[in-house]
């Protein structure tokens, strides 16, 4: 089973990396991009044969406790078989 | 329109960050995670009123030419209205 975890800075936190990319795109010919936010992406491989609901609980805990800094970041995740 | 771009190291490239996270999880109580790959996530906001097909072409170019180092990285992306 694969789990995709996306960690991004909270909306209220200045995203300097995303801003830099957005500025670069504006200086190039990409005029249609109005905003860029940059985050982290984790692809977790989960052992086969684990109960999917149990796996989701574990992934959610890993995302919250290990992969995300709750002061400035938030996360979403999805799983696939 | 939003575009989600995921940039990861190619399978053949050693992912030291992902390996470090995997090792940390193993030392904690998370025994079911067999592998971790870490990548970058970009959320692009595209101006409204752009033709979706045209937008996809532009996003694909941005991902390929600006967000990805083609020597060691690969990307996928998806769009939503």
Backbone of each chain as nested JSON, in Angstrom:
{
  "chains": [
    {"id": "A", "residues": [
      {"number": 1, "name": "UNK", "atoms": {"N": [0.848, -1.19, 0.0], "CA": [0.0, 0.0, 0.0], "C": [0.89, 1.249, 0.0]}},
      {"number": 2, "name": "UNK", "atoms": {"N": [0.476, 2.24, -0.769], "CA": [1.232, 3.49, -0.832], "C": [0.423, 4.589, -0.144]}},
      {"number": 3, "name": "UNK", "atoms": {"N": [1.136, 5.48, 0.546], "CA": [0.482, 6.648, 1.135], "C": [1.206, 7.899, 0.65]}},
      {"number": 4, "name": "UNK", "atoms": {"N": [0.446, 8.854, 0.159], "CA": [0.997, 10.121, -0.299], "C": [0.652, 11.183, 0.735]}},
      {"number": 5, "name": "UNK", "atoms": {"N": [1.671, 11.804, 1.314], "CA": [1.448, 12.832, 2.336], "C": [1.97, 14.161, 1.804]}},
      {"number": 6, "name": "UNK", "atoms": {"N": [1.132, 15.183, 1.88], "CA": [1.493, 16.52, 1.397], "C": [1.529, 17.47, 2.582]}},
      {"number": 7, "name": "UNK", "atoms": {"N": [2.679, 18.079, 2.809], "CA": [2.835, 19.002, 3.933], "C": [3.062, 20.401, 3.371]}},
      {"number": 8, "name": "UNK", "atoms": {"N": [2.229, 21.338, 3.787], "CA": [2.379, 22.718, 3.3], "C": [2.394, 23.68, 4.476]}},
      {"number": 9, "name": "UNK", "atoms": {"N": [2.98, 24.837, 4.261], "CA": [2.905, 25.886, 5.265], "C": [1.461, 26.351, 5.383]}},
      {"number": 10, "name": "UNK", "atoms": {"N": [1.065, 26.683, 6.59], "CA": [-0.268, 27.244, 6.778], "C": [-0.419, 28.515, 5.956]}},
      {"number": 11, "name": "UNK", "atoms": {"N": [-1.646, 28.784, 5.553], "CA": [-1.956, 29.961, 4.733], "C": [-1.427, 31.26, 5.34]}},
      {"number": 12, "name": "UNK", "atoms": {"N": [-1.415, 31.302, 6.665], "CA": [-1.038, 32.531, 7.354], "C": [0.477, 32.709, 7.464]}},
      {"number": 13, "name": "UNK", "atoms": {"N": [1.238, 31.686, 7.057], "CA": [2.695, 31.739, 7.18], "C": [3.293, 32.153, 5.831]}},
      {"number": 14, "name": "UNK", "atoms": {"N": [4.212, 33.096, 5.876], "CA": [4.866, 33.542, 4.653], "C": [5.654, 32.392, 4.034]}},
      {"number": 15, "name": "UNK", "atoms": {"N": [5.415, 32.146, 2.752], "CA": [6.081, 31.057, 2.043], "C": [7.139, 31.663, 1.119]}},
      {"number": 16, "name": "UNK", "atoms": {"N": [8.348, 31.846, 1.652], "CA": [9.402, 32.537, 0.904], "C": [9.825, 31.751, -0.34]}},
      {"number": 17, "name": "UNK", "atoms": {"N": [9.896, 30.417, -0.207], "CA": [10.286, 29.596, -1.365], "C": [9.257, 29.715, -2.487]}},
      {"number": 18, "name": "UNK", "atoms": {"N": [7.982, 29.587, -2.118], "CA": [6.923, 29.701, -3.128], "C": [6.934, 31.073, -3.774]}},
      {"number": 19, "name": "UNK", "atoms": {"N": [7.158, 32.105, -2.959], "CA": [7.191, 33.467, -3.471], "C": [8.332, 33.648, -4.479]}},
      {"number": 20, "name": "UNK", "atoms": {"N": [9.461, 33.04, -4.173], "CA": [10.62, 33.131, -5.061], "C": [10.323, 32.469, -6.405]}},
      {"number": 21, "name": "UNK", "atoms": {"N": [9.672, 31.308, -6.351], "CA": [9.298, 30.631, -7.596], "C": [8.301, 31.493, -8.383]}},
      {"number": 22, "name": "UNK", "atoms": {"N": [7.318, 32.047, -7.688], "CA": [6.323, 32.884, -8.348], "C": [6.98, 34.098, -9.014]}},
      {"number": 23, "name": "UNK", "atoms": {"N": [7.93, 34.716, -8.319], "CA": [8.642, 35.869, -8.886], "C": [9.424, 35.461, -10.133]}},
      {"number": 24, "name": "UNK", "atoms": {"N": [10.085, 34.292, -10.057], "CA": [10.857, 33.809, -11.2], "C": [9.953, 33.573, -12.406]}},
      {"number": 25, "name": "UNK", "atoms": {"N": [8.781, 32.984, -12.158], "CA": [7.847, 32.712, -13.264], "C": [7.357, 34.009, -13.883]}},
      {"number": 26, "name": "UNK", "atoms": {"N": [7.139, 35.021, -13.027], "CA": [6.684, 36.321, -13.538], "C": [7.746, 36.957, -14.43]}},
      {"number": 27, "name": "UNK", "atoms": {"N": [9.018, 36.795, -14.045], "CA": [10.101, 37.351, -14.849], "C": [10.304, 36.587, -16.153]}},
      {"number": 28, "name": "UNK", "atoms": {"N": [9.858, 35.343, -16.183], "CA": [9.906, 34.573, -17.424], "C": [8.598, 34.859, -18.167]}},
      {"number": 29, "name": "UNK", "atoms": {"N": [8.253, 34.048, -19.132], "CA": [7.057, 34.387, -19.921], "C": [5.761, 33.812, -19.354]}},
      {"number": 30, "name": "UNK", "atoms": {"N": [5.805, 33.322, -18.093], "CA": [4.614, 32.679, -17.528], "C": [3.761, 33.692, -16.772]}},
      {"number": 31, "name": "UNK", "atoms": {"N": [2.853, 34.343, -17.482], "CA": [2.085, 35.437, -16.892], "C": [0.788, 34.948, -16.236]}},
      {"number": 32, "name": "UNK", "atoms": {"N": [0.402, 33.712, -16.484], "CA": [-0.895, 33.227, -16.009], "C": [-0.859, 32.666, -14.591]}},
      {"number": 33, "name": "UNK", "atoms": {"N": [0.343, 32.53, -14.034], "CA": [0.454, 31.978, -12.683], "C": [0.385, 33.128, -11.688]}},
      {"number": 34, "name": "UNK", "atoms": {"N": [-0.649, 33.124, -10.849], "CA": [-0.827, 34.245, -9.932], "C": [-0.231, 33.974, -8.548]}},
      {"number": 35, "name": "UNK", "atoms": {"N": [-0.058, 32.697, -8.201], "CA": [0.486, 32.388, -6.876], "C": [1.134, 31.001, -6.879]}},
      {"number": 36, "name": "UNK", "atoms": {"N": [2.174, 30.85, -6.065], "CA": [2.819, 29.545, -5.9], "C": [3.03, 29.305, -4.407]}},
      {"number": 37, "name": "UNK", "atoms": {"N": [2.66, 28.126, -3.937], "CA": [2.975, 27.689, -2.581], "C": [3.824, 26.436, -2.697]}},
      {"number": 38, "name": "UNK", "atoms": {"N": [4.907, 26.383, -1.925], "CA": [5.758, 25.203, -1.99], "C": [5.639, 24.395, -0.712]}},
      {"number": 39, "name": "UNK", "atoms": {"N": [5.606, 23.079, -0.865], "CA": [5.525, 22.206, 0.29], "C": [6.367, 20.974, 0.106]}},
      {"number": 40, "name": "UNK", "atoms": {"N": [6.161, 20.002, 0.995], "CA": [6.903, 18.752, 0.934], "C": [5.951, 17.626, 0.581]}},
      {"number": 41, "name": "UNK", "atoms": {"N": [6.502, 16.646, -0.07], "CA": [5.728, 15.488, -0.497], "C": [6.436, 14.232, -0.005]}},
      {"number": 42, "name": "UNK", "atoms": {"N": [5.711, 13.339, 0.642], "CA": [6.289, 12.08, 1.118], "C": [5.499, 10.921, 0.524]}},
      {"number": 43, "name": "UNK", "atoms": {"N": [6.227, 9.974, -0.04], "CA": [5.595, 8.745, -0.524], "C": [6.022, 7.62, 0.415]}},
      {"number": 44, "name": "UNK", "atoms": {"N": [5.061, 7.107, 1.187], "CA": [5.339, 6.036, 2.14], "C": [4.877, 4.706, 1.573]}},
      {"number": 45, "name": "UNK", "atoms": {"N": [5.719, 3.699, 1.691], "CA": [5.312, 2.347, 1.329], "C": [4.985, 1.595, 2.608]}},
      {"number": 46, "name": "UNK", "atoms": {"N": [3.754, 1.077, 2.684], "CA": [3.281, 0.383, 3.879], "C": [3.281, -1.117, 3.581]}},
      {"number": 47, "name": "UNK", "atoms": {"N": [3.703, -1.877, 4.557], "CA": [3.734, -3.335, 4.406], "C": [2.384, -3.87, 3.92]}},
      {"number": 48, "name": "UNK", "atoms": {"N": [2.424, -4.829, 3.031], "CA": [1.177, -5.446, 2.556], "C": [0.516, -6.236, 3.68]}},
      {"number": 49, "name": "UNK", "atoms": {"N": [-0.783, -6.4, 3.577], "CA": [-1.5, -7.227, 4.528], "C": [-1.938, -6.496, 5.784]}},
      {"number": 50, "name": "UNK", "atoms": {"N": [-1.636, -5.191, 5.866], "CA": [-2.125, -4.409, 7.002], "C": [-3.571, -4.0, 6.705]}},
      {"number": 51, "name": "UNK", "atoms": {"N": [-4.395, -4.046, 7.713], "CA": [-5.78, -3.592, 7.569], "C": [-5.786, -2.134, 7.108]}},
      {"number": 52, "name": "UNK", "atoms": {"N": [-6.509, -1.812, 6.018], "CA": [-6.469, -0.454, 5.457], "C": [-6.852, 0.629, 6.461]}},
      {"number": 53, "name": "UNK", "atoms": {"N": [-7.843, 0.333, 7.311], "CA": [-8.277, 1.353, 8.269], "C": [-7.18, 1.59, 9.318]}},
      {"number": 54, "name": "UNK", "atoms": {"N": [-6.562, 0.503, 9.769], "CA": [-5.443, 0.596, 10.711], "C": [-4.272, 1.358, 10.083]}},
      {"number": 55, "name": "UNK", "atoms": {"N": [-4.027, 1.06, 8.811], "CA": [-2.94, 1.745, 8.11], "C": [-3.211, 3.245, 8.039]}},
      {"number": 56, "name": "UNK", "atoms": {"N": [-4.446, 3.618, 7.74], "CA": [-4.788, 5.049, 7.648], "C": [-4.561, 5.756, 8.983]}},
      {"number": 57, "name": "UNK", "atoms": {"N": [-4.917, 5.087, 10.067], "CA": [-4.718, 5.673, 11.4], "C": [-3.221, 5.891, 11.643]}},
      {"number": 58, "name": "UNK", "atoms": {"N": [-2.406, 4.886, 11.274], "CA": [-0.961, 4.995, 11.487], "C": [-0.355, 6.098, 10.615]}},
      {"number": 59, "name": "UNK", "atoms": {"N": [-0.777, 6.156, 9.357], "CA": [-0.252, 7.187, 8.447], "C": [-0.605, 8.581, 8.956]}},
      {"number": 60, "name": "UNK", "atoms": {"N": [-1.831, 8.705, 9.433], "CA": [-2.279, 10.006, 9.945], "C": [-1.432, 10.423, 11.149]}},
      {"number": 61, "name": "UNK", "atoms": {"N": [-1.095, 9.452, 12.001], "CA": [-0.243, 9.747, 13.177], "C": [1.167, 10.122, 12.744]}},
      {"number": 62, "name": "UNK", "atoms": {"N": [1.713, 9.372, 11.775], "CA": [3.054, 9.68, 11.276], "C": [3.077, 11.086, 10.686]}},
      {"number": 63, "name": "UNK", "atoms": {"N": [2.057, 11.386, 9.88], "CA": [2.004, 12.705, 9.241], "C": [1.949, 13.805, 10.3]}},
      {"number": 64, "name": "UNK", "atoms": {"N": [1.122, 13.578, 11.331], "CA": [0.909, 14.634, 12.331], "C": [2.103, 14.787, 13.259]}},
      {"number": 65, "name": "UNK", "atoms": {"N": [2.681, 13.632, 13.669], "CA": [3.698, 13.685, 14.73], "C": [5.127, 13.746, 14.212]}},
      {"number": 66, "name": "UNK", "atoms": {"N": [5.362, 13.257, 12.984], "CA": [6.733, 13.185, 12.494], "C": [6.977, 14.121, 11.309]}},
      {"number": 67, "name": "UNK", "atoms": {"N": [6.059, 14.156, 10.382], "CA": [6.328, 14.849, 9.116], "C": [5.94, 16.323, 9.131]}},
      {"number": 68, "name": "UNK", "atoms": {"N": [5.082, 16.709, 10.073], "CA": [4.541, 18.066, 10.075], "C": [4.966, 18.816, 11.334]}},
      {"number": 69, "name": "UNK", "atoms": {"N": [5.356, 20.06, 11.167], "CA": [5.547, 20.958, 12.303], "C": [4.218, 21.69, 12.532]}},
      {"number": 70, "name": "UNK", "atoms": {"N": [3.469, 21.313, 13.557], "CA": [2.097, 21.826, 13.686], "C": [2.011, 23.329, 13.926]}},
      {"number": 71, "name": "UNK", "atoms": {"N": [3.106, 23.949, 14.321], "CA": [3.077, 25.389, 14.563], "C": [2.896, 26.159, 13.247]}},
      {"number": 72, "name": "UNK", "atoms": {"N": [3.565, 25.697, 12.213], "CA": [3.545, 26.459, 10.952], "C": [3.039, 25.658, 9.751]}},
      {"number": 73, "name": "UNK", "atoms": {"N": [2.849, 24.352, 9.918], "CA": [2.485, 23.527, 8.762], "C": [1.176, 22.779, 8.969]}},
      {"number": 74, "name": "UNK", "atoms": {"N": [0.598, 22.352, 7.854], "CA": [-0.562, 21.463, 7.888], "C": [-0.364, 20.381, 6.839]}},
      {"number": 75, "name": "UNK", "atoms": {"N": [-1.144, 19.325, 6.905], "CA": [-0.932, 18.223, 5.963], "C": [-2.252, 17.666, 5.447]}},
      {"number": 76, "name": "UNK", "atoms": {"N": [-2.172, 17.026, 4.299], "CA": [-3.236, 16.174, 3.798], "C": [-2.571, 14.88, 3.347]}},
      {"number": 77, "name": "UNK", "atoms": {"N": [-3.344, 13.816, 3.24], "CA": [-2.769, 12.577, 2.723], "C": [-3.834, 11.76, 2.007]}},
      {"number": 78, "name": "UNK", "atoms": {"N": [-3.38, 10.867, 1.156], "CA": [-4.278, 9.903, 0.527], "C": [-3.539, 8.58, 0.399]}},
      {"number": 79, "name": "UNK", "atoms": {"N": [-4.309, 7.508, 0.349], "CA": [-3.707, 6.171, 0.244], "C": [-4.157, 5.517, -1.045]}},
      {"number": 80, "name": "UNK", "atoms": {"N": [-3.372, 4.592, -1.527], "CA": [-3.788, 3.781, -2.67], "C": [-3.309, 2.347, -2.452]}},
      {"number": 81, "name": "UNK", "atoms": {"N": [-4.051, 1.411, -2.999], "CA": [-3.767, -0.01, -2.723], "C": [-2.437, -0.462, -3.322]}}
    ]},
    {"id": "B", "residues": [
      {"number": 1, "name": "UNK", "atoms": {"N": [-8.077, 28.394, -11.232], "CA": [-7.66, 27.0, -11.429], "C": [-6.4, 26.726, -10.604]}},
      {"number": 2, "name": "UNK", "atoms": {"N": [-6.382, 25.541, -9.971], "CA": [-5.222, 25.146, -9.183], "C": [-4.491, 24.014, -9.895]}},
      {"number": 3, "name": "UNK", "atoms": {"N": [-3.165, 24.029, -9.812], "CA": [-2.369, 22.923, -10.331], "C": [-1.472, 22.405, -9.214]}},
      {"number": 4, "name": "UNK", "atoms": {"N": [-1.484, 21.091, -9.028], "CA": [-0.637, 20.447, -8.031], "C": [0.493, 19.744, -8.764]}},
      {"number": 5, "name": "UNK", "atoms": {"N": [1.733, 20.136, -8.469], "CA": [2.89, 19.531, -9.128], "C": [3.723, 18.802, -8.068]}},
      {"number": 6, "name": "UNK", "atoms": {"N": [4.04, 17.543, -8.338], "CA": [4.821, 16.711, -7.416], "C": [6.145, 16.376, -8.074]}},
      {"number": 7, "name": "UNK", "atoms": {"N": [7.235, 16.776, -7.452], "CA": [8.572, 16.517, -7.989], "C": [9.28, 15.539, -7.059]}},
      {"number": 8, "name": "UNK", "atoms": {"N": [9.736, 14.431, -7.609], "CA": [10.447, 13.438, -6.798], "C": [11.764, 13.084, -7.462]}},
      {"number": 9, "name": "UNK", "atoms": {"N": [12.689, 12.59, -6.655], "CA": [13.933, 12.054, -7.207], "C": [13.61, 10.813, -8.019]}},
      {"number": 10, "name": "UNK", "atoms": {"N": [14.34, 10.618, -9.114], "CA": [14.169, 9.394, -9.881], "C": [14.464, 8.184, -9.0]}},
      {"number": 11, "name": "UNK", "atoms": {"N": [13.81, 7.087, -9.323], "CA": [13.962, 5.84, -8.564], "C": [15.43, 5.442, -8.395]}},
      {"number": 12, "name": "UNK", "atoms": {"N": [16.238, 5.74, -9.405], "CA": [17.64, 5.314, -9.41], "C": [18.541, 6.226, -8.575]}},
      {"number": 13, "name": "UNK", "atoms": {"N": [17.989, 7.349, -8.092], "CA": [18.799, 8.312, -7.335], "C": [18.588, 8.077, -5.841]}},
      {"number": 14, "name": "UNK", "atoms": {"N": [19.681, 8.028, -5.096], "CA": [19.599, 7.834, -3.646], "C": [18.861, 9.001, -3.005]}},
      {"number": 15, "name": "UNK", "atoms": {"N": [17.845, 8.691, -2.218], "CA": [17.038, 9.721, -1.567], "C": [17.421, 9.759, -0.084]}},
      {"number": 16, "name": "UNK", "atoms": {"N": [18.417, 10.571, 0.226], "CA": [18.956, 10.593, 1.591], "C": [17.92, 11.099, 2.598]}},
      {"number": 17, "name": "UNK", "atoms": {"N": [17.149, 12.11, 2.205], "CA": [16.134, 12.64, 3.118], "C": [15.085, 11.591, 3.435]}},
      {"number": 18, "name": "UNK", "atoms": {"N": [14.592, 10.931, 2.37], "CA": [13.586, 9.893, 2.575], "C": [14.131, 8.765, 3.445]}},
      {"number": 19, "name": "UNK", "atoms": {"N": [15.382, 8.395, 3.204], "CA": [16.018, 7.332, 3.97], "C": [16.104, 7.7, 5.445]}},
      {"number": 20, "name": "UNK", "atoms": {"N": [16.418, 8.966, 5.707], "CA": [16.516, 9.444, 7.088], "C": [15.165, 9.366, 7.794]}},
      {"number": 21, "name": "UNK", "atoms": {"N": [14.118, 9.762, 7.082], "CA": [12.775, 9.664, 7.668], "C": [12.425, 8.2, 7.924]}},
      {"number": 22, "name": "UNK", "atoms": {"N": [12.721, 7.332, 6.957], "CA": [12.418, 5.903, 7.115], "C": [13.154, 5.329, 8.328]}},
      {"number": 23, "name": "UNK", "atoms": {"N": [14.424, 5.693, 8.483], "CA": [15.203, 5.222, 9.635], "C": [14.594, 5.713, 10.951]}},
      {"number": 24, "name": "UNK", "atoms": {"N": [14.196, 6.972, 10.97], "CA": [13.589, 7.539, 12.171], "C": [12.309, 6.791, 12.525]}},
      {"number": 25, "name": "UNK", "atoms": {"N": [11.482, 6.498, 11.521], "CA": [10.224, 5.78, 11.772], "C": [10.493, 4.378, 12.308]}},
      {"number": 26, "name": "UNK", "atoms": {"N": [11.537, 3.738, 11.757], "CA": [11.885, 2.396, 12.238], "C": [12.305, 2.432, 13.712]}},
      {"number": 27, "name": "UNK", "atoms": {"N": [13.039, 3.484, 14.098], "CA": [13.469, 3.602, 15.493], "C": [12.309, 3.947, 16.424]}},
      {"number": 28, "name": "UNK", "atoms": {"N": [11.265, 4.519, 15.844], "CA": [10.062, 4.774, 16.641], "C": [9.2, 3.51, 16.559]}},
      {"number": 29, "name": "UNK", "atoms": {"N": [7.944, 3.604, 16.896], "CA": [7.144, 2.366, 16.934], "C": [6.47, 2.051, 15.592]}},
      {"number": 30, "name": "UNK", "atoms": {"N": [6.879, 2.754, 14.521], "CA": [6.196, 2.562, 13.236], "C": [6.896, 1.495, 12.408]}},
      {"number": 31, "name": "UNK", "atoms": {"N": [6.47, 0.256, 12.604], "CA": [7.163, -0.877, 11.988], "C": [6.592, -1.221, 10.61]}},
      {"number": 32, "name": "UNK", "atoms": {"N": [5.44, -0.677, 10.278], "CA": [4.77, -1.084, 9.035], "C": [5.226, -0.301, 7.807]}},
      {"number": 33, "name": "UNK", "atoms": {"N": [6.025, 0.743, 8.021], "CA": [6.489, 1.552, 6.894], "C": [7.785, 0.953, 6.374]}},
      {"number": 34, "name": "UNK", "atoms": {"N": [7.775, 0.49, 5.134], "CA": [8.962, -0.187, 4.599], "C": [9.859, 0.751, 3.785]}},
      {"number": 35, "name": "UNK", "atoms": {"N": [9.303, 1.848, 3.295], "CA": [10.116, 2.763, 2.49], "C": [9.512, 4.157, 2.517]}},
      {"number": 36, "name": "UNK", "atoms": {"N": [10.374, 5.177, 2.438], "CA": [9.917, 6.563, 2.343], "C": [10.704, 7.255, 1.244]}},
      {"number": 37, "name": "UNK", "atoms": {"N": [10.002, 7.952, 0.37], "CA": [10.659, 8.814, -0.614], "C": [10.172, 10.233, -0.357]}},
      {"number": 38, "name": "UNK", "atoms": {"N": [11.096, 11.19, -0.357], "CA": [10.679, 12.576, -0.115], "C": [10.805, 13.402, -1.385]}},
      {"number": 39, "name": "UNK", "atoms": {"N": [9.842, 14.239, -1.617], "CA": [9.89, 15.091, -2.795], "C": [9.367, 16.474, -2.482]}},
      {"number": 40, "name": "UNK", "atoms": {"N": [9.147, 17.254, -3.545], "CA": [8.642, 18.611, -3.388], "C": [7.232, 18.691, -3.951]}},
      {"number": 41, "name": "UNK", "atoms": {"N": [6.478, 19.586, -3.377], "CA": [5.089, 19.764, -3.787], "C": [4.888, 21.249, -4.087]}},
      {"number": 42, "name": "UNK", "atoms": {"N": [4.316, 21.558, -5.227], "CA": [4.033, 22.95, -5.587], "C": [2.542, 23.092, -5.879]}},
      {"number": 43, "name": "UNK", "atoms": {"N": [1.932, 24.098, -5.279], "CA": [0.542, 24.42, -5.58], "C": [0.54, 25.729, -6.355]}},
      {"number": 44, "name": "UNK", "atoms": {"N": [0.182, 25.654, -7.633], "CA": [0.161, 26.833, -8.497], "C": [-1.276, 27.307, -8.662]}},
      {"number": 45, "name": "UNK", "atoms": {"N": [-1.476, 28.6, -8.517], "CA": [-2.77, 29.185, -8.816], "C": [-2.698, 29.827, -10.201]}},
      {"number": 46, "name": "UNK", "atoms": {"N": [-3.59, 29.401, -11.086], "CA": [-3.599, 29.882, -12.469], "C": [-4.752, 30.856, -12.63]}},
      {"number": 47, "name": "UNK", "atoms": {"N": [-4.495, 31.935, -13.35], "CA": [-5.523, 32.951, -13.574], "C": [-6.81, 32.316, -14.114]}},
      {"number": 48, "name": "UNK", "atoms": {"N": [-7.954, 32.783, -13.629], "CA": [-9.224, 32.263, -14.139], "C": [-9.417, 32.676, -15.598]}},
      {"number": 49, "name": "UNK", "atoms": {"N": [-10.234, 31.909, -16.295], "CA": [-10.577, 32.273, -17.664], "C": [-9.581, 31.788, -18.703]}},
      {"number": 50, "name": "UNK", "atoms": {"N": [-8.534, 31.081, -18.255], "CA": [-7.599, 30.496, -19.213], "C": [-8.181, 29.171, -19.707]}},
      {"number": 51, "name": "UNK", "atoms": {"N": [-8.054, 28.915, -20.992], "CA": [-8.488, 27.644, -21.558], "C": [-7.791, 26.493, -20.823]}},
      {"number": 52, "name": "UNK", "atoms": {"N": [-8.536, 25.504, -20.303], "CA": [-7.944, 24.431, -19.501], "C": [-6.829, 23.681, -20.233]}},
      {"number": 53, "name": "UNK", "atoms": {"N": [-7.016, 23.437, -21.514], "CA": [-6.002, 22.684, -22.256], "C": [-4.726, 23.519, -22.384]}},
      {"number": 54, "name": "UNK", "atoms": {"N": [-4.902, 24.812, -22.657], "CA": [-3.758, 25.731, -22.735], "C": [-3.041, 25.806, -21.374]}},
      {"number": 55, "name": "UNK", "atoms": {"N": [-3.844, 25.85, -20.312], "CA": [-3.264, 25.91, -18.973], "C": [-2.438, 24.657, -18.687]}},
      {"number": 56, "name": "UNK", "atoms": {"N": [-2.969, 23.497, -19.063], "CA": [-2.236, 22.25, -18.82], "C": [-0.892, 22.24, -19.533]}},
      {"number": 57, "name": "UNK", "atoms": {"N": [-0.886, 22.749, -20.779], "CA": [0.365, 22.804, -21.537], "C": [1.37, 23.709, -20.815]}},
      {"number": 58, "name": "UNK", "atoms": {"N": [0.883, 24.853, -20.331], "CA": [1.774, 25.789, -19.645], "C": [2.29, 25.192, -18.332]}},
      {"number": 59, "name": "UNK", "atoms": {"N": [1.417, 24.55, -17.572], "CA": [1.83, 23.94, -16.304], "C": [2.87, 22.855, -16.551]}},
      {"number": 60, "name": "UNK", "atoms": {"N": [2.637, 22.063, -17.582], "CA": [3.581, 20.981, -17.915], "C": [4.954, 21.577, -18.253]}},
      {"number": 61, "name": "UNK", "atoms": {"N": [4.966, 22.698, -18.982], "CA": [6.239, 23.348, -19.322], "C": [6.923, 23.9, -18.089]}},
      {"number": 62, "name": "UNK", "atoms": {"N": [6.145, 24.543, -17.212], "CA": [6.712, 25.088, -15.973], "C": [7.304, 23.965, -15.134]}},
      {"number": 63, "name": "UNK", "atoms": {"N": [6.549, 22.871, -15.01], "CA": [7.034, 21.74, -14.212], "C": [8.334, 21.207, -14.79]}},
      {"number": 64, "name": "UNK", "atoms": {"N": [8.393, 21.078, -16.125], "CA": [9.547, 20.464, -16.763], "C": [10.749, 21.395, -16.765]}},
      {"number": 65, "name": "UNK", "atoms": {"N": [10.516, 22.684, -17.034], "CA": [11.639, 23.597, -17.263], "C": [12.064, 24.37, -16.025]}},
      {"number": 66, "name": "UNK", "atoms": {"N": [11.156, 24.547, -15.07], "CA": [11.493, 25.389, -13.916], "C": [11.548, 24.594, -12.608]}},
      {"number": 67, "name": "UNK", "atoms": {"N": [10.591, 23.706, -12.401], "CA": [10.464, 23.073, -11.088], "C": [11.256, 21.784, -10.942]}},
      {"number": 68, "name": "UNK", "atoms": {"N": [11.646, 21.189, -12.063], "CA": [12.297, 19.879, -12.029], "C": [13.713, 19.957, -12.577]}},
      {"number": 69, "name": "UNK", "atoms": {"N": [14.637, 19.288, -11.909], "CA": [15.974, 19.08, -12.444], "C": [15.96, 17.743, -13.189]}},
      {"number": 70, "name": "UNK", "atoms": {"N": [15.934, 17.778, -14.533], "CA": [15.678, 16.546, -15.288], "C": [16.773, 15.493, -15.143]}},
      {"number": 71, "name": "UNK", "atoms": {"N": [17.93, 15.889, -14.644], "CA": [19.006, 14.91, -14.479], "C": [18.662, 13.912, -13.371]}},
      {"number": 72, "name": "UNK", "atoms": {"N": [18.1, 14.418, -12.286], "CA": [17.876, 13.54, -11.134], "C": [16.411, 13.46, -10.703]}},
      {"number": 73, "name": "UNK", "atoms": {"N": [15.543, 14.302, -11.276], "CA": [14.163, 14.344, -10.793], "C": [13.158, 14.053, -11.9]}},
      {"number": 74, "name": "UNK", "atoms": {"N": [11.951, 13.682, -11.467], "CA": [10.831, 13.534, -12.391], "C": [9.605, 14.167, -11.733]}},
      {"number": 75, "name": "UNK", "atoms": {"N": [8.56, 14.405, -12.512], "CA": [7.397, 15.077, -11.933], "C": [6.091, 14.462, -12.434]}},
      {"number": 76, "name": "UNK", "atoms": {"N": [5.049, 14.687, -11.639], "CA": [3.692, 14.444, -12.1], "C": [2.89, 15.676, -11.694]}},
      {"number": 77, "name": "UNK", "atoms": {"N": [1.746, 15.877, -12.328], "CA": [0.906, 16.998, -11.917], "C": [-0.553, 16.688, -12.193]}},
      {"number": 78, "name": "UNK", "atoms": {"N": [-1.431, 17.405, -11.478], "CA": [-2.855, 17.322, -11.759], "C": [-3.45, 18.708, -11.579]}},
      {"number": 79, "name": "UNK", "atoms": {"N": [-4.55, 18.951, -12.251], "CA": [-5.2, 20.258, -12.174], "C": [-6.593, 20.088, -11.597]}},
      {"number": 80, "name": "UNK", "atoms": {"N": [-7.106, 21.138, -10.997], "CA": [-8.501, 21.141, -10.563], "C": [-9.094, 22.521, -10.816]}},
      {"number": 81, "name": "UNK", "atoms": {"N": [-10.393, 22.564, -11.051], "CA": [-11.04, 23.816, -11.472], "C": [-11.02, 24.852, -10.349]}}
    ]}
  ]
}
